[in-house]
C-alpha cells in the first residue's frame, strides 16, 4: 500500500522544488507531477523533482500519447531512470480529446495509438530494437543506445472499459482519475485483469474540513465531475476530518488499489498532507 501526493497543476511551477523537498522528509511514498494542456510539462517536472529528492518515487501523470513520439518519450524516460534508478513511474494516456483537437493532435483511433505507444515504449526501455508499422505508430529499426538496467514501470492513465482492458494487456499498471472511490475499485480491477504485479493507482482529491477552497478549486471539482459524468456531490474523495480522510484512503487500499495519490484542494496542501499522515 503506497501513498502518493500530487503537485497540483494550479500551483506555480517554482513551488515544485520546496514542495518535493518537504515531501521527501515525510513517509509519503510518491510524488506525482502532471502534464495538462497549458499548465505544465510532465517530463521537465519529473526531472526537477527527481533531482531535488533522494527517496521519493516520482510519477508522471499523465503524458498524452498523441503529443509524444514513442522513441523520443522512451529516450526521455530512459534518461530519467538511469539518472535516478528505481524512482520513476511513467504514466501514458489518451489525452483529453478536446485538448488534443485544440493542438491538432486528435487521432482517429485513440485505443490503437495508446496500445502501440505503450508497447513500443516498453520494448525500447527493455533494450529491444523496434520496428512497428501500426495504425498510428511507425518505427523502423530503432533502439536506445543507453537503455536502463531495469525499465521503469509504464502505466496507462485511462477510465473507460475498453481502455482499462487494454491497460491490463500492455501496461505495468493503471492510473484512474480523481473521483473514483472504493465502491468502484473492485469493478475496475476486474475490467483491467492483468497479472498480480499490475499496479492500480487511484488519484483522489483531498480536502480536510478546515482548508480554504477558492473558486478555482470549486471549478476544478465541477470540471472533474463533468469529465466522469457524475454529479459533483457523487464525486468520491478523501474529505472531512483527517481521521475520516484516512479511513477513506484505507478503504480504497482495501478495495484493491496498491497506490492512492491524493491531490490536496486548497491553499494549504502540505498542511493537509501532514494531517492525513498523522491520522494514517
C-alpha positions as CSV (number, residue, x, y, z in Angstrom):
1,X,0.0,0.0,0.0
2,X,1.6,3.2,-1.2
3,X,0.6,6.8,-0.5
4,X,1.3,9.5,-3.1
5,X,0.8,13.2,-3.3
6,X,0.1,15.2,-6.4
7,X,1.8,18.5,-7.1
8,X,-1.3,20.3,-8.4
9,X,-1.2,21.9,-11.8
10,X,-2.6,25.1,-10.4
11,X,0.5,25.7,-8.2
12,X,3.2,27.9,-9.6
13,X,6.0,25.7,-11.0
14,X,8.6,27.4,-8.9
15,X,7.0,25.9,-5.8
16,X,7.7,22.3,-7.0
17,X,11.3,22.3,-5.6
18,X,10.4,23.2,-2.0
19,X,7.2,21.0,-2.2
20,X,9.2,18.0,-3.3
21,X,11.9,18.5,-0.7
22,X,9.3,18.8,2.0
23,X,7.6,15.6,0.9
24,X,11.0,13.8,0.8
25,X,11.3,14.3,4.5
26,X,8.0,12.6,5.2
27,X,6.8,9.0,5.0
28,X,4.9,9.6,1.7
29,X,5.9,7.1,-1.0
30,X,5.3,9.0,-4.2
31,X,5.2,12.5,-5.7
32,X,3.0,12.7,-8.8
33,X,3.5,15.5,-11.3
34,X,1.1,16.3,-14.1
35,X,1.0,17.2,-17.8
36,X,-2.1,19.1,-18.7
37,X,-2.5,21.4,-21.8
38,X,-1.3,24.9,-20.9
39,X,-0.3,24.2,-17.4
40,X,3.0,22.3,-17.2
41,X,5.2,19.6,-18.8
42,X,5.4,16.3,-17.1
43,X,9.0,15.3,-18.2
44,X,10.6,18.5,-17.0
45,X,8.6,18.5,-13.8
46,X,9.6,14.9,-13.1
47,X,13.3,15.6,-13.8
48,X,13.2,18.6,-11.4
49,X,11.5,16.6,-8.7
50,X,13.9,13.7,-9.0
51,X,16.9,15.9,-8.9
52,X,16.0,17.6,-5.6
53,X,14.9,14.4,-3.8
54,X,16.6,11.3,-2.7
55,X,13.9,8.8,-1.7
56,X,10.5,9.5,-3.3
57,X,9.3,7.7,-6.4
58,X,8.2,10.4,-8.9
59,X,5.2,9.5,-11.1
60,X,4.3,11.2,-14.3
61,X,0.6,11.6,-14.5
62,X,0.0,11.7,-17.5
63,X,1.8,12.1,-20.8
64,X,-0.7,12.2,-23.7
65,X,0.2,9.7,-26.3
66,X,-0.9,12.0,-29.2
67,X,1.7,14.6,-28.2
68,X,4.7,12.2,-27.7
69,X,6.6,10.3,-30.3
70,X,7.3,6.9,-28.7
71,X,11.0,7.0,-29.5
72,X,11.5,10.4,-28.0
73,X,9.4,9.5,-25.0
74,X,11.4,6.3,-24.4
75,X,14.7,8.4,-24.7
76,X,13.4,10.8,-22.0
77,X,12.2,8.0,-19.7
78,X,15.4,6.0,-20.1
79,X,17.5,9.1,-19.2
80,X,15.5,9.8,-16.1
81,X,15.6,6.1,-15.0
82,X,19.4,5.9,-15.5
83,X,20.0,9.1,-13.6
84,X,17.6,8.1,-10.7
85,X,17.3,4.3,-10.7
86,X,14.1,2.8,-9.3
87,X,12.4,6.1,-8.6
88,X,10.3,6.7,-11.8
89,X,6.8,5.7,-12.8
90,X,5.7,6.7,-16.2
91,X,2.0,7.3,-17.0
92,X,0.8,7.5,-20.6
93,X,-2.8,8.2,-21.6
94,X,-5.1,9.1,-24.4
95,X,-5.0,12.8,-23.7
96,X,-8.2,14.8,-23.2
97,X,-10.0,14.7,-26.5
98,X,-10.9,18.4,-26.6
99,X,-7.3,19.4,-25.8
100,X,-5.9,17.1,-28.4
101,X,-8.2,18.7,-31.1
102,X,-7.0,22.2,-29.9
103,X,-3.4,21.4,-30.8
104,X,-4.1,19.4,-34.0
105,X,-3.2,16.1,-32.4
106,X,-6.5,14.2,-32.4
107,X,-6.3,10.7,-33.9
108,X,-8.9,8.5,-35.4
109,X,-8.2,5.6,-33.1
110,X,-7.0,6.6,-29.6
111,X,-7.1,3.0,-28.4
112,X,-4.7,1.9,-31.2
113,X,-2.4,4.8,-30.6
114,X,-2.2,4.1,-26.9
115,X,-1.6,0.4,-27.3
116,X,1.1,1.0,-29.9
117,X,2.8,3.7,-27.9
118,X,2.9,1.8,-24.6
119,X,4.0,-1.4,-26.4
120,X,6.8,0.3,-28.3
121,X,8.0,2.4,-25.3
122,X,8.2,-0.6,-23.1
123,X,10.1,-2.6,-25.7
124,X,12.6,0.2,-26.2
125,X,13.1,0.6,-22.4
126,X,13.9,-3.1,-22.3
127,X,16.7,-2.6,-24.8
128,X,14.9,-4.1,-27.8
129,X,15.2,-2.9,-31.4
130,X,11.7,-1.9,-32.5
131,X,10.1,-2.0,-35.9
132,X,6.4,-1.2,-36.0
133,X,4.2,-0.2,-38.8
134,X,1.0,0.3,-36.9
135,X,-2.2,2.3,-37.4
136,X,-0.6,5.3,-35.7
137,X,3.0,4.5,-34.7
138,X,5.7,3.9,-37.3
139,X,9.2,2.9,-36.1
140,X,11.9,1.4,-38.3
141,X,14.6,-0.4,-36.6
142,X,15.1,2.0,-33.7
143,X,16.7,1.3,-30.3
144,X,18.1,3.1,-27.3
145,X,21.9,3.5,-27.0
146,X,21.6,3.8,-23.2
147,X,18.7,1.7,-22.1
148,X,18.2,1.5,-18.3
149,X,19.4,-1.6,-16.4
150,X,15.8,-2.0,-15.1
151,X,13.0,-0.4,-17.1
152,X,10.7,1.9,-15.1
153,X,7.0,0.8,-14.8
154,X,4.8,2.2,-17.6
155,X,1.2,2.8,-16.5
156,X,-1.8,3.6,-18.6
157,X,-3.9,6.6,-17.4
158,X,-7.4,5.5,-18.5
159,X,-11.0,5.3,-17.4
160,X,-13.3,3.6,-20.0
161,X,-13.9,-0.2,-20.0
162,X,-12.0,-0.9,-23.3
163,X,-9.1,1.3,-22.2
164,X,-8.9,-0.4,-18.8
165,X,-8.8,-3.8,-20.5
166,X,-6.1,-2.5,-22.9
167,X,-4.1,-1.4,-19.8
168,X,-4.3,-4.8,-18.3
169,X,-2.9,-6.3,-21.5
170,X,0.0,-4.0,-22.3
171,X,0.9,-1.8,-19.3
172,X,2.7,-2.4,-15.9
173,X,-0.1,-0.6,-14.1
174,X,-3.2,1.6,-14.4
175,X,-3.9,5.1,-13.2
176,X,-7.6,6.1,-12.7
177,X,-8.7,9.7,-12.3
178,X,-9.9,11.7,-9.3
179,X,-13.4,10.9,-8.3
180,X,-13.2,7.1,-8.2
181,X,-13.9,5.6,-4.8
182,X,-13.8,2.3,-3.0
183,X,-17.2,1.2,-4.4
184,X,-15.9,1.4,-8.0
185,X,-12.4,-0.1,-7.4
186,X,-13.3,-3.8,-7.4
187,X,-15.1,-3.4,-10.8
188,X,-12.2,-1.5,-12.2
189,X,-9.8,-4.3,-11.1
190,X,-11.9,-6.8,-12.8
191,X,-12.0,-4.9,-16.0
192,X,-8.3,-4.4,-16.0
193,X,-7.4,-8.1,-15.5
194,X,-3.7,-8.1,-15.8
195,X,-1.2,-10.1,-13.7
196,X,-0.6,-10.0,-10.0
197,X,2.1,-7.3,-10.4
198,X,-0.2,-4.9,-12.2
199,X,-0.3,-1.7,-10.0
200,X,-3.6,0.2,-9.7
201,X,-3.0,3.9,-8.8
202,X,-6.1,5.9,-7.8
203,X,-5.8,9.6,-7.9
204,X,-8.0,11.3,-5.3
205,X,-9.0,14.8,-4.2
206,X,-8.0,15.5,-0.6
207,X,-10.0,18.2,1.3
208,X,-9.9,18.4,5.0
209,X,-12.6,20.3,6.8
210,X,-10.6,23.4,7.7
211,X,-8.9,24.0,4.4
212,X,-10.0,27.1,2.4
213,X,-11.2,26.5,-1.1
214,X,-11.3,29.2,-3.7
215,X,-13.4,29.5,-6.8
216,X,-10.7,27.9,-9.0
217,X,-10.7,24.8,-6.8
218,X,-14.5,24.6,-6.9
219,X,-14.4,24.9,-10.7
220,X,-11.8,22.1,-10.8
221,X,-14.0,19.8,-8.9
222,X,-17.0,20.7,-11.0
223,X,-14.9,20.1,-14.2
224,X,-13.9,16.7,-12.9
225,X,-17.4,15.6,-12.2
226,X,-18.3,16.6,-15.7
227,X,-15.3,14.6,-17.0
228,X,-16.5,11.5,-15.2
229,X,-20.2,12.1,-16.0
230,X,-21.4,12.2,-12.4
231,X,-23.0,14.9,-10.2
232,X,-20.5,16.9,-8.1
233,X,-21.9,15.5,-4.9
234,X,-21.2,12.0,-6.2
235,X,-17.5,12.6,-6.7
236,X,-15.6,10.4,-4.3
237,X,-12.8,12.0,-2.4
238,X,-10.9,11.9,0.9
239,X,-12.6,14.6,2.9
240,X,-13.9,15.6,6.3
241,X,-11.6,15.3,9.3
242,X,-8.1,13.9,9.0
243,X,-9.4,10.6,10.5
244,X,-12.3,10.4,8.1
245,X,-10.0,11.1,5.1
246,X,-7.5,8.5,6.4
247,X,-10.3,5.9,6.7
248,X,-11.4,6.7,3.1
249,X,-7.8,6.1,1.8
250,X,-7.6,2.8,3.7
251,X,-10.9,1.8,2.2
252,X,-9.5,2.4,-1.3
253,X,-6.4,0.3,-0.5
254,X,-8.7,-2.4,0.9
255,X,-10.8,-2.4,-2.2
256,X,-7.8,-3.3,-4.4
257,X,-5.7,-0.3,-5.1
258,X,-2.0,-0.5,-4.5
259,X,-1.4,3.2,-4.6
260,X,-3.6,6.2,-3.6
261,X,-2.3,9.5,-4.7
262,X,-4.0,12.5,-3.1
263,X,-4.5,15.8,-4.7
264,X,-5.0,18.4,-1.9
265,X,-7.6,21.1,-2.6
266,X,-7.0,24.4,-1.0
267,X,-4.2,26.8,-0.1
268,X,-2.5,24.6,2.5
269,X,-1.6,21.4,0.6
270,X,1.4,20.4,2.8
271,X,-0.5,21.0,6.0
272,X,-3.3,18.7,4.7
273,X,-0.8,16.0,3.8
274,X,0.8,16.3,7.3
275,X,-2.6,15.9,9.0
276,X,-3.5,12.9,6.8
277,X,-0.2,11.2,7.6
278,X,-0.7,11.7,11.3
279,X,-4.2,10.2,11.1
280,X,-2.9,7.2,9.0
